[in-house]
Amino acid sequence: MSDRRRFVKLSLLTSAGLLAGKGLFAKSRTGFKPAVVKGKPVVIATWDFGKAANAEAWKILEKGGRALDAVEAGVKVPEADPTNQSVGLGGRPDRDGRVTLDACIMDENSKCGSVACLEHIVHAISVARAVMEKTPHVMLVGDGALQFALECGFKKQNLLTPKSEAEWKDWLKEHKYKPVKNIENVLPGGEKNHDTIGMVAMDTNGNMSGACTTSGLSYKMHGRVGDSPIIGAGLYVDNEVGAATSTGVGEEVIRIVGSHLVVELMRQGLDPEAACKAAVERIIARNPEASKEVQVGFLALNKKGEYGAYALQDGFSYAVRSGSVEDIYHSKFHYH
């Protein structure tokens, strides 16, 4: 091993040790709790609505089921919820009024499947799994993804709900587009808005899988694809190390191949929160001024059952479910 490589490896491990020594804490609704080892099985998901998704995934995990089945079942909950306007049914449309979905899934054997710009199918995550299991490909997009879904027996339906349609028509009056830092925040009308759901889990056998699904940025250009369906950006699973997922403005995540970066940093010795923080800092280093105007959050789980998150801005929450905890936490963040 060269002196330079030895120095880099030693520096990373030393940093990880210092961070672990200080204790890593995530702010929960009930105060501050350490992101300690919870063992297996365990499932974590982005945002507050990840708690309901985790509950569905837990039904499979607590019975000794496979992590892959759990994450698919879990994220199908927000996909089918019309009140969640950034995932699946009821998702906010693009500028042309078309609801297009992106999703990917990855198992413990590095098998993965993905769909992008998929219309008319509620459970994009299940189509992504079908791509993984029934085709030699990783990703299908647009009309090809829809054709494949219909051939697999998925039912075609209108995903644009009256509420989302009314909001789109109102948006058309000004055609103003600007990303919102935390689109899970309460909107002016008082209703809750949400973002991508990313979920990773480890089952009783110690195997890991992940899923990520979204309707993408509201009123995006037709054909825009974010990080959510891109393996390595919105989601990455390495069964020897851990798994990570992301949320927020996907363009920023794609530029650093964010979830893969988090997993590789965990491979080099960083705990999940420290790895997520390092990925956020990579985004800031690339463009400090632009990073102040957007939100990106990373969430990770390692093979020990340790979890952690970090975000650009305040407001990113995540849900955890294991045999000893079921709670929602707020991640640490860079900009105060």
C-alpha positions as CSV (number, residue, x, y, z in Angstrom):
1,M,0.0,0.0,0.0
2,S,1.4,3.4,-0.9
3,D,2.2,6.0,1.8
4,R,-0.6,8.3,0.4
5,R,-3.2,5.5,0.4
6,R,-2.1,4.5,3.9
7,F,-2.4,8.1,5.1
8,V,-5.9,8.6,3.6
9,K,-7.2,5.3,5.1
10,L,-5.7,6.2,8.5
11,S,-7.2,9.7,8.4
12,L,-10.7,8.4,7.6
13,L,-10.6,5.8,10.3
14,T,-9.3,8.3,12.9
15,S,-12.0,10.7,12.0
16,A,-14.6,8.0,12.4
17,G,-13.2,7.1,15.8
18,L,-13.3,10.7,17.0
19,L,-16.9,11.1,15.8
20,A,-17.9,7.9,17.5
21,G,-16.2,9.0,20.7
22,K,-18.2,12.2,20.8
23,G,-21.5,10.3,20.3
24,L,-23.8,10.7,17.4
25,F,-27.2,12.1,18.1
26,A,-30.4,12.6,16.2
27,K,-33.1,14.9,17.4
28,S,-36.4,13.1,17.9
29,R,-39.8,14.4,18.9
30,T,-39.0,13.2,22.4
31,G,-35.5,14.8,22.7
32,F,-32.1,13.6,21.7
33,K,-31.4,9.9,21.2
34,P,-28.2,8.2,20.1
35,A,-28.1,6.4,16.8
36,V,-26.9,3.2,18.6
37,V,-26.9,-0.3,17.3
38,K,-30.4,-1.6,17.2
39,G,-29.6,-5.0,15.8
40,K,-31.6,-6.8,13.2
41,P,-34.1,-6.7,11.7
42,V,-34.3,-2.9,11.2
43,V,-35.9,-0.6,8.6
44,I,-35.4,3.1,8.1
45,A,-37.2,5.5,5.7
46,T,-37.1,9.2,4.8
47,W,-39.6,11.7,6.2
48,D,-42.4,11.5,8.7
49,F,-44.6,9.4,6.4
50,G,-41.8,6.8,6.5
51,K,-43.2,5.7,9.8
52,A,-46.4,4.3,8.2
53,A,-44.2,2.7,5.4
54,N,-41.9,1.2,8.0
55,A,-44.9,-0.3,9.8
56,E,-45.9,-2.2,6.7
57,A,-42.4,-3.3,6.0
58,W,-42.1,-4.5,9.6
59,K,-45.0,-7.0,9.1
60,I,-42.6,-8.9,6.8
61,L,-39.4,-8.4,8.7
62,E,-40.7,-9.5,12.1
63,K,-41.8,-12.8,10.6
64,G,-38.3,-13.4,9.3
65,G,-39.2,-12.3,5.8
66,R,-36.8,-11.0,3.2
67,A,-35.7,-7.3,3.2
68,L,-36.5,-7.0,-0.5
69,D,-40.1,-7.9,0.1
70,A,-40.2,-5.6,3.1
71,V,-39.0,-2.5,1.3
72,E,-41.3,-3.0,-1.7
73,A,-44.3,-3.4,0.6
74,G,-43.3,-0.5,2.7
75,V,-42.9,2.1,-0.1
76,K,-46.1,1.0,-1.7
77,V,-48.0,2.7,1.2
78,P,-47.1,6.2,0.2
79,E,-47.4,5.3,-3.5
80,A,-51.1,4.5,-3.0
81,D,-51.8,7.5,-0.8
82,P,-53.4,10.3,-2.8
83,T,-52.7,12.8,-0.1
84,N,-49.0,12.4,-0.5
85,Q,-48.4,14.6,-3.5
86,S,-44.9,13.6,-4.4
87,V,-45.2,9.9,-4.5
88,G,-47.4,7.7,-6.8
89,L,-51.1,8.3,-7.0
90,G,-51.9,12.0,-6.6
91,G,-48.3,13.1,-7.3
92,R,-47.9,16.6,-8.6
93,P,-47.6,16.6,-12.4
94,D,-44.9,18.1,-14.6
95,R,-45.4,21.4,-16.5
96,D,-47.6,19.6,-19.1
97,G,-49.9,18.2,-16.4
98,R,-48.6,14.7,-16.7
99,V,-47.8,12.6,-13.6
100,T,-44.6,10.8,-14.2
101,L,-43.0,8.4,-11.7
102,D,-39.4,7.3,-11.0
103,A,-38.5,4.3,-8.8
104,C,-35.7,1.8,-8.2
105,I,-35.1,-1.2,-6.0
106,M,-31.9,-3.2,-5.1
107,D,-31.4,-6.4,-3.3
108,E,-28.6,-8.1,-1.3
109,N,-27.0,-9.6,-4.4
110,S,-26.6,-6.3,-6.2
111,K,-29.5,-7.1,-8.5
112,C,-31.5,-4.0,-9.3
113,G,-34.3,-2.6,-11.3
114,S,-35.5,0.8,-12.2
115,V,-38.2,2.8,-14.1
116,A,-38.2,6.5,-15.0
117,C,-40.8,8.8,-16.4
118,L,-43.4,6.1,-16.0
119,E,-47.1,7.2,-16.4
120,H,-50.4,5.6,-15.4
121,I,-49.1,3.0,-13.0
122,V,-49.5,3.5,-9.2
123,H,-46.9,1.2,-7.9
124,A,-43.8,2.2,-9.9
125,I,-41.7,0.3,-7.3
126,S,-43.3,-3.0,-8.3
127,V,-42.6,-2.3,-11.9
128,A,-39.0,-1.6,-11.1
129,R,-38.8,-5.0,-9.3
130,A,-40.3,-6.7,-12.4
131,V,-37.6,-5.1,-14.5
132,M,-35.0,-6.5,-12.1
133,E,-36.5,-10.0,-12.1
134,K,-38.0,-10.4,-15.5
135,T,-35.7,-8.6,-17.9
136,P,-31.9,-8.6,-18.6
137,H,-32.0,-4.8,-18.1
138,V,-31.7,-2.4,-15.1
139,M,-33.8,0.5,-16.3
140,L,-36.8,1.1,-18.5
141,V,-38.2,4.5,-19.3
142,G,-41.2,6.3,-20.6
143,D,-43.5,4.5,-23.0
144,G,-41.3,1.4,-22.9
145,A,-41.7,1.2,-19.1
146,L,-45.4,1.6,-19.5
147,Q,-45.6,-1.1,-22.2
148,F,-43.7,-3.5,-20.1
149,A,-45.8,-2.8,-17.0
150,L,-49.0,-3.5,-18.9
151,E,-47.6,-6.7,-20.4
152,C,-46.8,-7.7,-16.8
153,G,-50.5,-7.2,-15.8
154,F,-50.3,-3.9,-14.0
155,K,-53.5,-1.8,-14.4
156,K,-53.5,1.5,-16.1
157,Q,-55.2,4.4,-14.3
158,N,-55.2,8.2,-14.1
159,L,-52.8,9.3,-11.4
160,L,-53.7,13.0,-11.5
161,T,-56.2,13.6,-8.7
162,P,-58.5,16.6,-8.6
163,K,-56.4,18.3,-5.9
164,S,-53.2,18.0,-7.8
165,E,-54.8,19.1,-11.1
166,A,-56.3,22.2,-9.5
167,E,-52.9,23.1,-8.0
168,W,-51.2,22.6,-11.4
169,K,-53.8,24.8,-13.2
170,D,-53.2,27.5,-10.5
171,W,-49.4,27.2,-11.1
172,L,-49.9,27.7,-14.8
173,K,-51.1,31.3,-14.2
174,E,-47.6,32.3,-13.3
175,H,-45.4,29.5,-14.6
176,K,-43.0,30.2,-11.7
177,Y,-40.6,27.4,-10.8
178,K,-38.3,27.4,-7.9
179,P,-37.3,24.4,-5.8
180,V,-38.5,24.5,-2.2
181,K,-35.9,23.7,0.4
182,N,-38.0,21.3,2.5
183,I,-41.1,20.2,0.5
184,E,-42.2,18.1,3.5
185,N,-43.0,21.4,5.3
186,V,-46.5,22.7,5.9
187,L,-47.6,24.7,2.8
188,P,-49.4,28.1,3.0
189,G,-52.8,26.4,2.9
190,G,-51.9,24.3,6.0
191,E,-51.7,20.9,4.3
192,K,-48.6,18.8,4.5
193,N,-46.4,18.4,1.4
194,H,-43.9,15.5,1.0
195,D,-40.9,14.3,-0.9
196,T,-39.4,11.1,-2.2
197,I,-39.5,8.1,0.0
198,G,-36.3,6.1,0.3
199,M,-36.2,3.0,2.4
200,V,-33.5,0.6,3.4
201,A,-33.8,-2.5,5.6
202,M,-31.8,-5.4,7.0
203,D,-33.6,-8.7,7.7
204,T,-33.0,-11.4,10.3
205,N,-30.5,-13.1,8.0
206,G,-28.5,-9.9,7.9
207,N,-29.3,-9.3,4.3
208,M,-30.0,-5.7,3.1
209,S,-32.2,-4.2,0.4
210,G,-33.5,-0.8,-0.5
211,A,-36.3,1.0,-2.5
212,C,-36.8,4.5,-3.6
213,T,-39.9,6.0,-5.3
214,T,-41.2,9.5,-6.3
215,S,-43.2,11.6,-8.7
216,G,-40.2,14.0,-8.8
217,L,-40.1,17.7,-8.7
218,S,-43.4,19.4,-9.0
219,Y,-44.0,21.1,-12.4
220,K,-40.7,19.8,-13.8
221,M,-40.0,19.8,-17.5
222,H,-41.6,16.8,-19.1
223,G,-39.0,14.0,-19.3
224,R,-37.0,15.3,-16.3
225,V,-35.5,12.4,-14.3
226,G,-34.0,13.0,-10.8
227,D,-31.8,10.8,-8.6
228,S,-34.5,8.5,-7.3
229,P,-34.4,5.8,-10.1
230,I,-30.6,6.0,-10.6
231,I,-28.7,3.2,-8.9
232,G,-25.9,4.8,-6.9
233,A,-27.5,8.2,-6.8
234,G,-30.9,7.9,-5.1
235,L,-30.2,4.4,-3.7
236,Y,-27.3,2.0,-3.2
237,V,-27.0,-1.3,-1.4
238,D,-23.8,-3.3,-0.7
239,N,-24.6,-6.3,1.5
240,E,-21.0,-6.3,2.9
241,V,-21.2,-2.8,4.1
242,G,-24.6,-1.1,4.2
243,A,-27.1,0.8,2.3
244,A,-28.0,4.5,1.7
245,T,-30.8,6.5,0.1
246,S,-31.3,10.2,-0.6
247,T,-34.0,12.8,-0.8
248,G,-34.3,16.4,-2.0
249,V,-33.1,18.0,-5.3
250,G,-32.0,15.1,-7.3
251,E,-29.7,17.0,-9.7
252,E,-27.3,17.7,-6.8
253,V,-27.3,14.1,-5.7
254,I,-26.6,12.8,-9.2
255,R,-23.6,15.1,-9.5
256,I,-21.8,13.3,-6.7
257,V,-23.4,9.9,-7.1
258,G,-24.5,10.4,-3.5
259,S,-25.8,7.2,-2.1
260,H,-22.9,5.2,-3.6
261,L,-20.6,7.7,-2.0
262,V,-22.2,7.3,1.4
263,V,-21.8,3.5,1.2
264,E,-18.2,3.8,0.1
265,L,-17.4,6.1,3.0
266,M,-19.0,3.6,5.4
267,R,-16.7,0.9,3.8
268,Q,-13.7,3.1,4.7
269,G,-14.7,3.2,8.3
270,L,-17.2,6.1,8.8
271,D,-20.4,5.5,10.7
272,P,-23.7,6.2,8.9
273,E,-24.2,9.8,10.1
274,A,-20.6,10.8,9.4
275,A,-20.8,9.3,5.9
276,C,-24.0,11.2,5.2
277,K,-22.4,14.4,6.5
278,A,-19.3,13.9,4.2
279,A,-21.6,13.5,1.2
280,V,-23.4,16.7,2.1
281,E,-20.1,18.5,2.4
282,R,-19.2,17.2,-1.1
283,I,-22.3,19.0,-2.5
284,I,-21.3,22.2,-0.6
285,A,-17.7,22.1,-1.8
286,R,-18.9,21.7,-5.4
287,N,-21.0,24.8,-5.4
288,P,-21.3,26.6,-2.0
289,E,-23.7,29.3,-3.0
290,A,-26.1,27.0,-4.9
291,S,-26.2,24.6,-2.0
292,K,-27.7,27.2,0.3
293,E,-30.9,27.4,-1.9
294,V,-31.8,23.7,-2.0
295,Q,-32.3,20.7,0.3
296,V,-30.6,17.3,0.1
297,G,-30.7,14.7,2.8
298,F,-28.9,11.3,3.0
299,L,-30.0,8.4,5.2
300,A,-27.9,5.3,5.8
301,L,-27.8,1.9,7.6
302,N,-24.7,-0.2,8.1
303,K,-24.4,-4.0,8.7
304,K,-24.1,-3.5,12.4
305,G,-27.6,-2.1,12.5
306,E,-26.4,1.5,13.1
307,Y,-28.3,4.2,11.2
308,G,-27.7,7.9,10.6
309,A,-28.7,10.9,8.5
310,Y,-27.5,14.4,7.6
311,A,-28.9,17.2,5.4
312,L,-28.0,20.5,3.9
313,Q,-30.9,22.3,5.6
314,D,-33.0,22.0,8.8
315,G,-36.2,20.1,8.3
316,F,-35.2,16.6,7.1
317,S,-36.8,13.9,9.2
318,Y,-36.6,10.1,9.0
319,A,-38.3,7.1,10.6
320,V,-36.8,4.1,12.3
321,R,-38.4,0.7,13.2
322,S,-36.6,-2.2,14.9
323,G,-37.4,-4.6,17.7
324,S,-36.6,-1.8,20.3
325,V,-37.6,1.5,18.6
326,E,-40.4,3.0,16.5
327,D,-39.9,6.7,16.2
328,I,-39.3,9.7,14.0
329,Y,-36.0,11.7,14.2
330,H,-34.8,15.0,12.8
331,S,-31.4,14.8,11.2
332,K,-28.5,17.1,11.9
333,F,-27.9,19.7,9.1
334,H,-25.2,22.0,7.8
335,Y,-26.8,25.4,7.3
336,H,-28.2,27.1,10.4
